[in-house]
Amino acid sequence: MLVLASQSPRRRELLTQAGYHFTVQPADIPEDPLPNENPVAYVTRLARQKAQAVYDQLADPSATVLGADTTVTVDDEILGKPADSQDAARMLRLLSGRSHRVITGVALVTAHSCEVAAEVTAVRFLTLSDEEIASYISTDEPLDKAGAYAIQGRAARWIPRIVGCYFNVVGLPLALVSTLLDSTSTHPASLP
């Protein structure tokens, strides 16, 4: 049994798109970075904690729990979900006219192991005007997204180039997840 330890509708859509059968049981853990924690360590720690927390709640030793966490980083600053519209505007101004990194940590917890990995994608943004930023924020789309934007949404028009996995920027690097699932003995049960 594959369990997704996330409430993200984008992660559910991506796993479904890839043909996996799974249940959803979100984890409830604090998501604040530790002092001086680098972005890769941050997302892999959260992915592991989410997967382990949900695995510990289950009474099924055959379960495989997938945890994930995504962040955006520019100048080594971790940009999680914005606290409010002003924070979203601050983040979008930081990203404007620059490249940044999107990092997703993935963890797969079973009775026998905990596999953890991270995917990094470089994303280039066009220069945004204050009017474009204000108009985008008024849609509410950026308010629940790491880095205050959704590549699969309205912000797509400002992204001329990415280097790496597109699905990572959406929230779940499918090839990495598939590789981790292939390394477990429960993988055949997760596909039809």
TIVO-2410 file (N, C-alpha, C; in nm, 3 decimals):
# residues 192
REC num residu      c1      c2      c3 atome chaine
REC   1      M   0.085  -0.117   0.000     N      A
REC   1      M   0.000   0.000   0.000    CA      A
REC   1      M   0.089   0.124   0.000     C      A
REC   2      L   0.071   0.212  -0.098     N      A
REC   2      L   0.144   0.337  -0.107    CA      A
REC   2      L   0.059   0.447  -0.044     C      A
REC   3      V   0.120   0.525   0.047     N      A
REC   3      V   0.051   0.634   0.115    CA      A
REC   3      V   0.129   0.763   0.089     C      A
REC   4      L   0.059   0.865   0.044     N      A
REC   4      L   0.119   0.996   0.022    CA      A
REC   4      L   0.099   1.080   0.147     C      A
REC   5      A   0.209   1.122   0.210     N      A
REC   5      A   0.203   1.200   0.334    CA      A
REC   5      A   0.203   1.349   0.300     C      A
REC   6      S   0.104   1.391   0.223     N      A
REC   6      S   0.097   1.530   0.178    CA      A
REC   6      S  -0.046   1.568   0.147     C      A
REC   7      Q  -0.081   1.692   0.177     N      A
REC   7      Q  -0.214   1.740   0.139    CA      A
REC   7      Q  -0.212   1.815   0.007     C      A
REC   8      S  -0.096   1.822  -0.059     N      A
REC   8      S  -0.082   1.897  -0.183    CA      A
REC   8      S  -0.165   1.836  -0.296     C      A
REC   9      P  -0.259   1.912  -0.352     N      A
REC   9      P  -0.335   1.859  -0.466    CA      A
REC   9      P  -0.245   1.837  -0.588     C      A
REC  10      R  -0.139   1.915  -0.601     N      A
REC  10      R  -0.048   1.896  -0.715    CA      A
REC  10      R   0.026   1.764  -0.704     C      A
REC  11      R   0.069   1.727  -0.586     N      A
REC  11      R   0.137   1.597  -0.570    CA      A
REC  11      R   0.041   1.483  -0.598     C      A
REC  12      R  -0.083   1.495  -0.553     N      A
REC  12      R  -0.183   1.390  -0.582    CA      A
REC  12      R  -0.204   1.378  -0.733     C      A
REC  13      E  -0.218   1.491  -0.801     N      A
REC  13      E  -0.238   1.489  -0.946    CA      A
REC  13      E  -0.121   1.425  -1.018     C      A
REC  14      L   0.001   1.459  -0.977     N      A
REC  14      L   0.120   1.404  -1.044    CA      A
REC  14      L   0.132   1.254  -1.022     C      A
REC  15      L   0.110   1.208  -0.899     N      A
REC  15      L   0.117   1.063  -0.874    CA      A
REC  15      L   0.011   0.988  -0.953     C      A
REC  16      T  -0.109   1.046  -0.960     N      A
REC  16      T  -0.217   0.984  -1.038    CA      A
REC  16      T  -0.180   0.983  -1.186     C      A
REC  17      Q  -0.128   1.094  -1.236     N      A
REC  17      Q  -0.086   1.104  -1.376    CA      A
REC  17      Q   0.017   0.997  -1.410     C      A
REC  18      A   0.105   0.966  -1.315     N      A
REC  18      A   0.210   0.866  -1.338    CA      A
REC  18      A   0.158   0.723  -1.324     C      A
REC  19      G   0.030   0.706  -1.288     N      A
REC  19      G  -0.030   0.574  -1.284    CA      A
REC  19      G  -0.024   0.502  -1.150     C      A
REC  20      Y   0.011   0.573  -1.045     N      A
REC  20      Y   0.019   0.510  -0.913    CA      A
REC  20      Y  -0.117   0.509  -0.845     C      A
REC  21      H  -0.141   0.402  -0.769     N      A
REC  21      H  -0.259   0.393  -0.682    CA      A
REC  21      H  -0.209   0.416  -0.541     C      A
REC  22      F  -0.277   0.503  -0.467     N      A
REC  22      F  -0.228   0.540  -0.336    CA      A
REC  22      F  -0.342   0.598  -0.253     C      A
REC  23      T  -0.319   0.609  -0.125     N      A
REC  23      T  -0.409   0.681  -0.036    CA      A
REC  23      T  -0.334   0.805   0.013     C      A
REC  24      V  -0.408   0.897   0.069     N      A
REC  24      V  -0.349   1.023   0.117    CA      A
REC  24      V  -0.372   1.034   0.267     C      A
REC  25      Q  -0.264   1.060   0.340     N      A
REC  25      Q  -0.273   1.088   0.482    CA      A
REC  25      Q  -0.170   1.197   0.514     C      A
REC  26      P  -0.214   1.323   0.516     N      A
REC  26      P  -0.119   1.432   0.538    CA      A
REC  26      P  -0.052   1.423   0.675     C      A
REC  27      A   0.071   1.467   0.678     N      A
REC  27      A   0.145   1.476   0.804    CA      A
REC  27      A   0.130   1.616   0.860     C      A
REC  28      D   0.130   1.624   0.992     N      A
REC  28      D   0.119   1.754   1.057    CA      A
REC  28      D   0.246   1.775   1.140     C      A
REC  29      I   0.345   1.838   1.077     N      A
REC  29      I   0.472   1.865   1.146    CA      A
REC  29      I   0.509   2.012   1.124     C      A
REC  30      P   0.586   2.070   1.214     N      A
REC  30      P   0.633   2.208   1.193    CA      A
REC  30      P   0.725   2.214   1.071     C      A
REC  31      E   0.714   2.320   0.993     N      A
REC  31      E   0.792   2.329   0.869    CA      A
REC  31      E   0.892   2.444   0.870     C      A
REC  32      D   0.933   2.488   0.986     N      A
REC  32      D   1.029   2.598   0.996    CA      A
REC  32      D   1.171   2.545   0.975     C      A
REC  33      P   1.254   2.620   0.901     N      A
REC  33      P   1.394   2.581   0.887    CA      A
REC  33      P   1.467   2.593   1.021     C      A
REC  34      L   1.564   2.507   1.041     N      A
REC  34      L   1.650   2.516   1.159    CA      A
REC  34      L   1.752   2.626   1.136     C      A
REC  35      P   1.810   2.681   1.241     N      A
REC  35      P   1.912   2.785   1.222    CA      A
REC  35      P   2.026   2.737   1.134     C      A
REC  36      N   2.061   2.816   1.034     N      A
REC  36      N   2.171   2.787   0.940    CA      A
REC  36      N   2.152   2.660   0.858     C      A
REC  37      E   2.030   2.611   0.848     N      A
REC  37      E   2.004   2.488   0.771    CA      A
REC  37      E   2.005   2.521   0.621     C      A
REC  38      N   2.082   2.445   0.544     N      A
REC  38      N   2.085   2.472   0.399    CA      A
REC  38      N   1.958   2.416   0.335     C      A
REC  39      P   1.921   2.466   0.218     N      A
REC  39      P   1.793   2.429   0.156    CA      A
REC  39      P   1.776   2.280   0.129     C      A
REC  40      V   1.881   2.211   0.085     N      A
REC  40      V   1.868   2.067   0.058    CA      A
REC  40      V   1.845   1.991   0.188     C      A
REC  41      A   1.921   2.024   0.292     N      A
REC  41      A   1.902   1.959   0.422    CA      A
REC  41      A   1.762   1.987   0.476     C      A
REC  42      Y   1.714   2.108   0.455     N      A
REC  42      Y   1.581   2.147   0.501    CA      A
REC  42      Y   1.471   2.062   0.438     C      A
REC  43      V   1.468   2.054   0.304     N      A
REC  43      V   1.359   1.980   0.239    CA      A
REC  43      V   1.370   1.829   0.260     C      A
REC  44      T   1.491   1.776   0.266     N      A
REC  44      T   1.504   1.631   0.289    CA      A
REC  44      T   1.465   1.597   0.433     C      A
REC  45      R   1.499   1.684   0.528     N      A
REC  45      R   1.457   1.661   0.668    CA      A
REC  45      R   1.305   1.660   0.678     C      A
REC  46      L   1.241   1.760   0.619     N      A
REC  46      L   1.094   1.766   0.626    CA      A
REC  46      L   1.029   1.648   0.556     C      A
REC  47      A   1.080   1.609   0.439     N      A
REC  47      A   1.024   1.493   0.368    CA      A
REC  47      A   1.033   1.368   0.455     C      A
REC  48      R   1.149   1.348   0.518     N      A
REC  48      R   1.169   1.231   0.605    CA      A
REC  48      R   1.076   1.237   0.725     C      A
REC  49      Q   1.066   1.352   0.789     N      A
REC  49      Q   0.979   1.365   0.906    CA      A
REC  49      Q   0.832   1.342   0.872     C      A
REC  50      K   0.789   1.394   0.758     N      A
REC  50      K   0.650   1.373   0.715    CA      A
REC  50      K   0.622   1.225   0.691     C      A
REC  51      A   0.710   1.160   0.615     N      A
REC  51      A   0.690   1.018   0.583    CA      A
REC  51      A   0.696   0.933   0.709     C      A
REC  52      Q   0.791   0.961   0.797     N      A
REC  52      Q   0.804   0.882   0.920    CA      A
REC  52      Q   0.685   0.902   1.012     C      A
REC  53      A   0.638   1.027   1.024     N      A
REC  53      A   0.523   1.054   1.111    CA      A
REC  53      A   0.399   0.977   1.065     C      A
REC  54      V   0.375   0.976   0.935     N      A
REC  54      V   0.258   0.903   0.884    CA      A
REC  54      V   0.279   0.753   0.896     C      A
REC  55      Y   0.399   0.704   0.865     N      A
REC  55      Y   0.426   0.560   0.879    CA      A
REC  55      Y   0.401   0.516   1.023     C      A
REC  56      D   0.445   0.595   1.120     N      A
REC  56      D   0.428   0.560   1.261    CA      A
REC  56      D   0.281   0.556   1.302     C      A
REC  57      Q   0.195   0.633   1.234     N      A
REC  57      Q   0.051   0.634   1.266    CA      A
REC  57      Q  -0.022   0.513   1.208     C      A
REC  58      L   0.035   0.454   1.104     N      A
REC  58      L  -0.030   0.342   1.038    CA      A
REC  58      L  -0.008   0.212   1.116     C      A
REC  59      A  -0.102   0.124   1.110     N      A
REC  59      A  -0.088  -0.007   1.175    CA      A
REC  59      A  -0.061  -0.114   1.069     C      A
REC  60      D   0.007  -0.076   0.962     N      A
REC  60      D   0.030  -0.167   0.850    CA      A
REC  60      D   0.178  -0.172   0.817     C      A
REC  61      P   0.249  -0.278   0.861     N      A
REC  61      P   0.392  -0.286   0.833    CA      A
REC  61      P   0.425  -0.302   0.684     C      A
REC  62      S   0.325  -0.331   0.602     N      A
REC  62      S   0.351  -0.344   0.457    CA      A
REC  62      S   0.340  -0.209   0.385     C      A
REC  63      A   0.306  -0.104   0.457     N      A
REC  63      A   0.286   0.028   0.395    CA      A
REC  63      A   0.418   0.088   0.348     C      A
REC  64      T   0.408   0.163   0.241     N      A
REC  64      T   0.518   0.245   0.191    CA      A
REC  64      T   0.467   0.388   0.193     C      A
REC  65      V   0.537   0.475   0.267     N      A
REC  65      V   0.491   0.613   0.282    CA      A
REC  65      V   0.586   0.706   0.209     C      A
REC  66      L   0.528   0.791   0.125     N      A
REC  66      L   0.603   0.889   0.047    CA      A
REC  66      L   0.581   1.027   0.107     C      A
REC  67      G   0.692   1.089   0.148     N      A
REC  67      G   0.688   1.226   0.197    CA      A
REC  67      G   0.764   1.316   0.101     C      A
REC  68      A   0.724   1.440   0.090     N      A
REC  68      A   0.793   1.534   0.002    CA      A
REC  68      A   0.779   1.675   0.057     C      A
REC  69      D   0.877   1.758   0.026     N      A
REC  69      D   0.870   1.898   0.060    CA      A
REC  69      D   0.947   1.977  -0.045     C      A
REC  70      T   0.891   2.089  -0.087     N      A
REC  70      T   0.951   2.171  -0.193    CA      A
REC  70      T   0.977   2.311  -0.140     C      A
REC  71      T   1.091   2.366  -0.177     N      A
REC  71      T   1.120   2.505  -0.145    CA      A
REC  71      T   1.185   2.572  -0.265     C      A
REC  72      V   1.183   2.703  -0.262     N      A
REC  72      V   1.250   2.786  -0.362    CA      A
REC  72      V   1.363   2.856  -0.288     C      A
REC  73      T   1.477   2.869  -0.354     N      A
REC  73      T   1.590   2.937  -0.291    CA      A
REC  73      T   1.657   3.032  -0.390     C      A
REC  74      V   1.687   3.149  -0.340     N      A
REC  74      V   1.761   3.248  -0.417    CA      A
REC  74      V   1.859   3.313  -0.320     C      A
REC  75      D   1.984   3.324  -0.362     N      A
REC  75      D   2.089   3.376  -0.273    CA      A
REC  75      D   2.094   3.300  -0.141     C      A
REC  76      D   2.070   3.170  -0.146     N      A
REC  76      D   2.068   3.082  -0.028    CA      A
REC  76      D   1.958   3.115   0.073     C      A
REC  77      E   1.863   3.201   0.036     N      A
REC  77      E   1.747   3.226   0.121    CA      A
REC  77      E   1.638   3.127   0.085     C      A
REC  78      I   1.584   3.060   0.185     N      A
REC  78      I   1.474   2.966   0.165    CA      A
REC  78      I   1.344   3.045   0.155     C      A
REC  79      L   1.274   3.028   0.042     N      A
REC  79      L   1.145   3.093   0.022    CA      A
REC  79      L   1.037   2.987   0.028     C      A
REC  80      G   0.975   2.973   0.142     N      A
REC  80      G   0.864   2.880   0.156    CA      A
REC  80      G   0.736   2.944   0.106     C      A
REC  81      K   0.624   2.905   0.164     N      A
REC  81      K   0.497   2.967   0.128    CA      A
REC  81      K   0.491   3.105   0.191     C      A
REC  82      P   0.442   3.204   0.117     N      A
REC  82      P   0.437   3.340   0.172    CA      A
REC  82      P   0.338   3.349   0.289     C      A
REC  83      A   0.372   3.432   0.386     N      A
REC  83      A   0.285   3.452   0.503    CA      A
REC  83      A   0.159   3.531   0.467     C      A
REC  84      D   0.172   3.621   0.369     N      A
REC  84      D   0.061   3.707   0.328    CA      A
REC  84      D   0.094   3.768   0.193     C      A
REC  85      S   0.008   3.858   0.146     N      A
REC  85      S   0.030   3.917   0.012    CA      A
REC  85      S   0.156   4.003   0.007     C      A
REC  86      Q   0.190   4.072   0.115     N      A
REC  86      Q   0.314   4.152   0.115    CA      A
REC  86      Q   0.436   4.062   0.104     C      A
REC  87      D   0.433   3.949   0.173     N      A
REC  87      D   0.544   3.853   0.167    CA      A
REC  87      D   0.553   3.794   0.026     C      A
REC  88      A   0.439   3.766  -0.035     N      A
REC  88      A   0.439   3.715  -0.173    CA      A
REC  88      A   0.501   3.817  -0.268     C      A
REC  89      A   0.467   3.944  -0.251     N      A
REC  89      A   0.525   4.050  -0.336    CA      A
REC  89      A   0.676   4.057  -0.315     C      A
REC  90      R   0.721   4.047  -0.191     N      A
REC  90      R   0.865   4.050  -0.161    CA      A
REC  90      R   0.936   3.936  -0.234     C      A
REC  91      M   0.878   3.816  -0.227     N      A
REC  91      M   0.938   3.700  -0.292    CA      A
REC  91      M   0.944   3.717  -0.443     C      A
REC  92      L   0.835   3.763  -0.502     N      A
REC  92      L   0.831   3.780  -0.647    CA      A
REC  92      L   0.931   3.886  -0.693     C      A
REC  93      R   0.949   3.991  -0.614     N      A
REC  93      R   1.051   4.092  -0.647    CA      A
REC  93      R   1.191   4.031  -0.640     C      A
REC  94      L   1.215   3.941  -0.544     N      A
REC  94      L   1.344   3.873  -0.534    CA      A
REC  94      L   1.371   3.785  -0.657     C      A
REC  95      L   1.267   3.720  -0.709     N      A
REC  95      L   1.281   3.629  -0.823    CA      A
REC  95      L   1.287   3.702  -0.957     C      A
REC  96      S   1.233   3.821  -0.963     N      A
REC  96      S   1.219   3.898  -1.086    CA      A
REC  96      S   1.353   3.919  -1.157     C      A
REC  97      G   1.358   3.878  -1.284     N      A
REC  97      G   1.476   3.899  -1.367    CA      A
REC  97      G   1.596   3.813  -1.332     C      A
REC  98      R   1.574   3.708  -1.257     N      A
REC  98      R   1.684   3.625  -1.208    CA      A
REC  98      R   1.655   3.477  -1.223     C      A
REC  99      S   1.757   3.399  -1.200     N      A
REC  99      S   1.742   3.254  -1.189    CA      A
REC  99      S   1.739   3.217  -1.041     C      A
REC 100      H   1.665   3.112  -1.010     N      A
REC 100      H   1.660   3.061  -0.874    CA      A
REC 100      H   1.654   2.908  -0.880     C      A
REC 101      R   1.659   2.845  -0.766     N      A
REC 101      R   1.653   2.700  -0.761    CA      A
REC 101      R   1.525   2.656  -0.690     C      A
REC 102      V   1.465   2.549  -0.744     N      A
REC 102      V   1.354   2.483  -0.678    CA      A
REC 102      V   1.407   2.347  -0.633     C      A
REC 103      I   1.392   2.318  -0.506     N      A
REC 103      I   1.447   2.195  -0.448    CA      A
REC 103      I   1.334   2.118  -0.382     C      A
REC 104      T   1.320   1.991  -0.420     N      A
REC 104      T   1.223   1.904  -0.356    CA      A
REC 104      T   1.296   1.789  -0.290     C      A
REC 105      G   1.269   1.772  -0.162     N      A
REC 105      G   1.317   1.655  -0.090    CA      A
REC 105      G   1.210   1.548  -0.094     C      A
REC 106      V   1.252   1.423  -0.113     N      A
REC 106      V   1.160   1.311  -0.121    CA      A
REC 106      V   1.209   1.204  -0.025     C      A
REC 107      A   1.116   1.144   0.050     N      A
REC 107      A   1.151   1.034   0.140    CA      A
REC 107      A   1.052   0.921   0.123     C      A
REC 108      L   1.102   0.800   0.126     N      A
REC 108      L   1.020   0.680   0.114    CA      A
REC 108      L   1.048   0.594   0.236     C      A
REC 109      V   0.948   0.576   0.322     N      A
REC 109      V   0.965   0.500   0.445    CA      A
REC 109      V   0.887   0.368   0.435     C      A
REC 110      T   0.957   0.259   0.464     N      A
REC 110      T   0.896   0.126   0.473    CA      A
REC 110      T   0.937   0.066   0.607     C      A
REC 111      A   0.893  -0.054   0.634     N      A
REC 111      A   0.931  -0.123   0.757    CA      A
REC 111      A   1.080  -0.148   0.763     C      A
REC 112      H   1.145  -0.154   0.647     N      A
REC 112      H   1.286  -0.193   0.642    CA      A
REC 112      H   1.382  -0.081   0.609     C      A
REC 113      S   1.332   0.033   0.562     N      A
REC 113      S   1.425   0.137   0.520    CA      A
REC 113      S   1.360   0.275   0.515     C      A
REC 114      C   1.448   0.373   0.503     N      A
REC 114      C   1.407   0.512   0.478    CA      A
REC 114      C   1.501   0.565   0.372     C      A
REC 115      E   1.451   0.580   0.251     N      A
REC 115      E   1.530   0.634   0.139    CA      A
REC 115      E   1.499   0.782   0.126     C      A
REC 116      V   1.603   0.864   0.115     N      A
REC 116      V   1.585   1.008   0.105    CA      A
REC 116      V   1.670   1.060  -0.010     C      A
REC 117      A   1.611   1.152  -0.089     N      A
REC 117      A   1.684   1.211  -0.202    CA      A
REC 117      A   1.628   1.351  -0.226     C      A
REC 118      A   1.698   1.426  -0.310     N      A
REC 118      A   1.652   1.561  -0.345    CA      A
REC 118      A   1.672   1.584  -0.493     C      A
REC 119      E   1.586   1.664  -0.551     N      A
REC 119      E   1.593   1.706  -0.691    CA      A
REC 119      E   1.606   1.858  -0.693     C      A
REC 120      V   1.694   1.909  -0.781     N      A
REC 120      V   1.715   2.053  -0.792    CA      A
REC 120      V   1.692   2.095  -0.937     C      A
REC 121      T   1.612   2.198  -0.956     N      A
REC 121      T   1.583   2.253  -1.089    CA      A
REC 121      T   1.610   2.403  -1.086     C      A
REC 122      A   1.678   2.452  -1.189     N      A
REC 122      A   1.702   2.595  -1.203    CA      A
REC 122      A   1.589   2.656  -1.285     C      A
REC 123      V   1.538   2.768  -1.239     N      A
REC 123      V   1.425   2.835  -1.305    CA      A
REC 123      V   1.463   2.981  -1.328     C      A
REC 124      R   1.440   3.028  -1.451     N      A
REC 124      R   1.468   3.168  -1.487    CA      A
REC 124      R   1.337   3.245  -1.494     C      A
REC 125      F   1.333   3.363  -1.432     N      A
REC 125      F   1.216   3.450  -1.434    CA      A
REC 125      F   1.245   3.571  -1.521     C      A
REC 126      L   1.146   3.617  -1.595     N      A
REC 126      L   1.155   3.747  -1.662    CA      A
REC 126      L   1.146   3.857  -1.557     C      A
REC 127      T   1.179   3.978  -1.596     N      A
REC 127      T   1.165   4.092  -1.506    CA      A
REC 127      T   1.016   4.128  -1.495     C      A
REC 128      L   0.969   4.141  -1.373     N      A
REC 128      L   0.828   4.168  -1.347    CA      A
REC 128      L   0.810   4.314  -1.302     C      A
REC 129      S   0.704   4.375  -1.350     N      A
REC 129      S   0.670   4.510  -1.304    CA      A
REC 129      S   0.591   4.499  -1.173     C      A
REC 130      D   0.585   4.608  -1.099     N      A
REC 130      D   0.505   4.609  -0.976    CA      A
REC 130      D   0.358   4.581  -1.008     C      A
REC 131      E   0.312   4.627  -1.123     N      A
REC 131      E   0.172   4.604  -1.163    CA      A
REC 131      E   0.147   4.455  -1.189     C      A
REC 132      E   0.243   4.390  -1.257     N      A
REC 132      E   0.228   4.246  -1.282    CA      A
REC 132      E   0.227   4.167  -1.151     C      A
REC 133      I   0.314   4.206  -1.059     N      A
REC 133      I   0.317   4.138  -0.930    CA      A
REC 133      I   0.186   4.157  -0.855     C      A
REC 134      A   0.137   4.280  -0.850     N      A
REC 134      A   0.011   4.308  -0.780    CA      A
REC 134      A  -0.106   4.234  -0.844     C      A
REC 135      S  -0.111   4.232  -0.976     N      A
REC 135      S  -0.219   4.162  -1.046    CA      A
REC 135      S  -0.215   4.012  -1.017     C      A
REC 136      Y  -0.095   3.955  -1.018     N      A
REC 136      Y  -0.080   3.811  -0.990    CA      A
REC 136      Y  -0.123   3.779  -0.846     C      A
REC 137      I  -0.081   3.860  -0.752     N      A
REC 137      I  -0.117   3.835  -0.612    CA      A
REC 137      I  -0.268   3.844  -0.593     C      A
REC 138      S  -0.334   3.932  -0.668     N      A
REC 138      S  -0.480   3.947  -0.655    CA      A
REC 138      S  -0.555   3.821  -0.695     C      A
REC 139      T  -0.490   3.728  -0.768     N      A
REC 139      T  -0.555   3.602  -0.804    CA      A
REC 139      T  -0.552   3.500  -0.691     C      A
REC 140      D  -0.474   3.527  -0.586     N      A
REC 140      D  -0.452   3.435  -0.473    CA      A
REC 140      D  -0.369   3.312  -0.510     C      A
REC 141      E  -0.335   3.294  -0.637     N      A
REC 141      E  -0.257   3.176  -0.677    CA      A
REC 141      E  -0.124   3.164  -0.603     C      A
REC 142      P  -0.051   3.274  -0.579     N      A
REC 142      P   0.080   3.258  -0.516    CA      A
REC 142      P   0.078   3.235  -0.366     C      A
REC 143      L  -0.037   3.248  -0.301     N      A
REC 143      L  -0.039   3.251  -0.156    CA      A
REC 143      L  -0.015   3.117  -0.088     C      A
REC 144      D  -0.030   3.006  -0.157     N      A
REC 144      D  -0.001   2.876  -0.094    CA      A
REC 144      D   0.107   2.799  -0.169     C      A
REC 145      K   0.197   2.871  -0.235     N      A
REC 145      K   0.302   2.808  -0.315    CA      A
REC 145      K   0.439   2.851  -0.265     C      A
REC 146      A   0.531   2.757  -0.258     N      A
REC 146      A   0.669   2.792  -0.223    CA      A
REC 146      A   0.722   2.891  -0.326     C      A
REC 147      G   0.784   2.997  -0.279     N      A
REC 147      G   0.836   3.099  -0.370    CA      A
REC 147      G   0.730   3.190  -0.428     C      A
REC 148      A   0.605   3.171  -0.388     N      A
REC 148      A   0.492   3.257  -0.428    CA      A
REC 148      A   0.456   3.249  -0.576     C      A
REC 149      Y   0.478   3.132  -0.638     N      A
REC 149      Y   0.432   3.117  -0.776    CA      A
REC 149      Y   0.406   2.971  -0.809     C      A
REC 150      A   0.326   2.951  -0.915     N      A
REC 150      A   0.297   2.818  -0.966    CA      A
REC 150      A   0.337   2.814  -1.113     C      A
REC 151      I   0.436   2.731  -1.146     N      A
REC 151      I   0.482   2.721  -1.285    CA      A
REC 151      I   0.371   2.670  -1.376     C      A
REC 152      Q   0.281   2.588  -1.322     N      A
REC 152      Q   0.172   2.533  -1.402    CA      A
REC 152      Q   0.052   2.626  -1.408     C      A
REC 153      G   0.064   2.744  -1.348     N      A
REC 153      G  -0.045   2.840  -1.346    CA      A
REC 153      G  -0.010   2.965  -1.425     C      A
REC 154      R  -0.060   3.077  -1.377     N      A
REC 154      R  -0.044   3.204  -1.448    CA      A
REC 154      R   0.100   3.252  -1.456     C      A
REC 155      A   0.184   3.209  -1.362     N      A
REC 155      A   0.325   3.252  -1.363    CA      A
REC 155      A   0.403   3.189  -1.478     C      A
REC 156      A   0.347   3.091  -1.545     N      A
REC 156      A   0.417   3.024  -1.657    CA      A
REC 156      A   0.462   3.125  -1.763     C      A
REC 157      R   0.388   3.231  -1.780     N      A
REC 157      R   0.422   3.330  -1.884    CA      A
REC 157      R   0.550   3.408  -1.853     C      A
REC 158      W   0.599   3.399  -1.730     N      A
REC 158      W   0.721   3.470  -1.691    CA      A
REC 158      W   0.843   3.379  -1.683     C      A
REC 159      I   0.829   3.254  -1.725     N      A
REC 159      I   0.938   3.157  -1.709    CA      A
REC 159      I   0.984   3.110  -1.847     C      A
REC 160      P   1.087   3.175  -1.902     N      A
REC 160      P   1.133   3.138  -2.035    CA      A
REC 160      P   1.218   3.011  -2.038     C      A
REC 161      R   1.270   2.970  -1.922     N      A
REC 161      R   1.364   2.858  -1.926    CA      A
REC 161      R   1.373   2.792  -1.789     C      A
REC 162      I   1.382   2.658  -1.793     N      A
REC 162      I   1.418   2.583  -1.674    CA      A
REC 162      I   1.528   2.485  -1.714     C      A
REC 163      V   1.609   2.448  -1.618     N      A
REC 163      V   1.711   2.346  -1.639    CA      A
REC 163      V   1.689   2.241  -1.532     C      A
REC 164      G   1.638   2.125  -1.575     N      A
REC 164      G   1.608   2.019  -1.480    CA      A
REC 164      G   1.466   1.969  -1.497     C      A
REC 165      C   1.415   1.908  -1.394     N      A
REC 165      C   1.285   1.840  -1.396    CA      A
REC 165      C   1.170   1.940  -1.377     C      A
REC 166      Y   1.083   1.949  -1.477     N      A
REC 166      Y   0.965   2.035  -1.469    CA      A
REC 166      Y   0.875   1.992  -1.353     C      A
REC 167      F   0.854   1.861  -1.338     N      A
REC 167      F   0.763   1.811  -1.234    CA      A
REC 167      F   0.814   1.846  -1.094     C      A
REC 168      N   0.945   1.860  -1.079     N      A
REC 168      N   1.001   1.904  -0.953    CA      A
REC 168      N   0.950   2.044  -0.917     C      A
REC 169      V   0.942   2.132  -1.017     N      A
REC 169      V   0.896   2.268  -0.992    CA      A
REC 169      V   0.747   2.268  -0.956     C      A
REC 170      V   0.671   2.175  -1.013     N      A
REC 170      V   0.530   2.163  -0.978    CA      A
REC 170      V   0.516   2.111  -0.835     C      A
REC 171      G   0.611   2.026  -0.790     N      A
REC 171      G   0.606   1.980  -0.651    CA      A
REC 171      G   0.643   1.836  -0.626     C      A
REC 172      L   0.667   1.756  -0.732     N      A
REC 172      L   0.704   1.617  -0.710    CA      A
REC 172      L   0.783   1.565  -0.830     C      A
REC 173      P   0.913   1.543  -0.813     N      A
REC 173      P   0.995   1.493  -0.925    CA      A
REC 173      P   0.963   1.346  -0.953     C      A
REC 174      L   0.880   1.323  -1.053     N      A
REC 174      L   0.826   1.189  -1.077    CA      A
REC 174      L   0.932   1.085  -1.108     C      A
REC 175      A   1.034   1.118  -1.186     N      A
REC 175      A   1.137   1.020  -1.218    CA      A
REC 175      A   1.213   0.978  -1.092     C      A
REC 176      L   1.243   1.073  -1.005     N      A
REC 176      L   1.310   1.040  -0.879    CA      A
REC 176      L   1.222   0.953  -0.792     C      A
REC 177      V   1.094   0.988  -0.780     N      A
REC 177      V   1.001   0.909  -0.700    CA      A
REC 177      V   0.991   0.767  -0.756     C      A
REC 178      S   0.979   0.755  -0.887     N      A
REC 178      S   0.971   0.624  -0.951    CA      A
REC 178      S   1.095   0.540  -0.922     C      A
REC 179      T   1.213   0.605  -0.928     N      A
REC 179      T   1.337   0.534  -0.899    CA      A
REC 179      T   1.338   0.484  -0.755     C      A
REC 180      L   1.295   0.567  -0.661     N      A
REC 180      L   1.289   0.525  -0.521    CA      A
REC 180      L   1.189   0.411  -0.503     C      A
REC 181      L   1.073   0.423  -0.566     N      A
REC 181      L   0.973   0.316  -0.554    CA      A
REC 181      L   1.023   0.186  -0.616     C      A
REC 182      D   1.097   0.196  -0.726     N      A
REC 182      D   1.153   0.077  -0.790    CA      A
REC 182      D   1.251   0.004  -0.697     C      A
REC 183      S   1.313   0.078  -0.607     N      A
REC 183      S   1.413   0.019  -0.518    CA      A
REC 183      S   1.349  -0.053  -0.398     C      A
REC 184      T   1.216  -0.040  -0.384     N      A
REC 184      T   1.148  -0.109  -0.273    CA      A
REC 184      T   1.077  -0.232  -0.326     C      A
REC 185      S   1.052  -0.326  -0.239     N      A
REC 185      S   0.984  -0.449  -0.279    CA      A
REC 185      S   0.834  -0.428  -0.294     C      A
REC 186      T   0.781  -0.314  -0.247     N      A
REC 186      T   0.637  -0.291  -0.253    CA      A
REC 186      T   0.594  -0.222  -0.381     C      A
REC 187      H   0.687  -0.185  -0.466     N      A
REC 187      H   0.655  -0.110  -0.588    CA      A
REC 187      H   0.550  -0.178  -0.675     C      A
REC 188      P   0.560  -0.309  -0.702     N      A
REC 188      P   0.460  -0.369  -0.790    CA      A
REC 188      P   0.316  -0.352  -0.740     C      A
REC 189      A   0.298  -0.346  -0.608     N      A
REC 189      A   0.162  -0.330  -0.556    CA      A
REC 189      A   0.109  -0.189  -0.573     C      A
REC 190      S   0.195  -0.093  -0.601     N      A
REC 190      S   0.150   0.046  -0.611    CA      A
REC 190      S   0.104   0.082  -0.751     C      A
REC 191      L   0.133  -0.003  -0.848     N      A
REC 191      L   0.086   0.020  -0.984    CA      A
REC 191      L  -0.027  -0.078  -1.016     C      A
REC 192      P  -0.113  -0.043  -1.110     N      A
REC 192      P  -0.223  -0.135  -1.143    CA      A
REC 192      P  -0.172  -0.266  -1.200     C      A
***
